[in-house]
């Protein structure tokens, strides 16, 4: 089946000496993996590799056989080139981290147009703004809306957040955050991309990030702590 769609690059894994296996989150068909033969064997290698940096937004034409095997690109081009994401150390570290989060969060070949549209808009916001210290945490929390476990905030005035049920409660249970952690989590829930980015101190930001990763682990089977987490901490320390 010939398809034409936008796609966000999640990962690119070198295969043997010259080829790549590229995992993409597509607008039309959800998660798909593509085989790129001879990605490292031409004079246009650097141009080709630019297509497959984490979270690059592509326009692709591809032949989907939908047999559970690797698909193949027919045509690819960058949908809208980023101006700063891949050249700014802070932003490139953020997108590396987010691509890992998505790699461990999206497993099914089901389209999720609303998540794609949200991610596309968020990436363009990141590309255009420099005050973005909490961007990755706000993004992680917002993505839980599309994964189905956004916190129930109807009792947000309660002192403890229970991770397994995703609710605020008056009592501290085994799976609850402490009152201090719960207050930090509430502060994150109130944030938007355009909010004051200095709302957290460095130690608080690291604690909130740990809470988010634990929260994902509670609700997504097979979710793993991203390897880029330590790099992220180092860059934003």
C-alpha positions, 0 to 999 in steps of 0.5 A: 500500500502506497502511503503519503504522510508526516512522520516524527523520527523516534530512533535510528539504529545502525544496521551492519556497516551501511544501513539504518533501521529508522523508527517513526511515529507517523500521522496516518499509521502510528508507529512504523519501522523502516529499512534505509539501505546504504544510508552511509555509502554515498556522497549525500550521507550527511544530508541523509543523516540529517533526516533521521535525527531524533524528533525530526518531522518528515514528509514521507512516501512509503510502501507499507506491506503491513506484514510486521516486517520493516517497511521502505521509504519511497521519498522523504523530505524534511517537513519544516526544518528546525532552526535551533533544536539540533544545534542548541545543546539544551534543546538537542538533549531534550529531544534526545530524552523525549525520543527515548520516552516515546520509544518506550511508550509507543508500541502499537501500530495504531494511529494517534492523530491527536498525539501526533498533532500535539507533538508537532506543535510542541516541537515547533514551540521548542524550536522557537523559544529559548526559555524551556527548562521545564519543557520536557516535564510539561511534555511528559505530563501532557502526553499522559492525556493521549496515553490514557493516564493523565492525573485526575485533578478533581481532588487536587486540594488533597495532600497526597498523590497516589501514583497507581490510581492517578488520584489525589487522596487525603491519606498516604498509601504505599503508592503515594508521593510524600506531601512535598512531592505531591505539592511539586507535582501539583505545581507541574500540573499548573504549568504551560509551555509559556509559564515561568520556567524558573518555578523549580530549583534544580533539585526540585526539577530532578525530583519532579522528573523522577516522579514522572518517570516513576509514574510512567513506569506504573502505567506503561508495561515495559517502560524503561528509564531513559539512558539519556536521563543522566545527560539531561540532568548534567546539562540542566544542573 
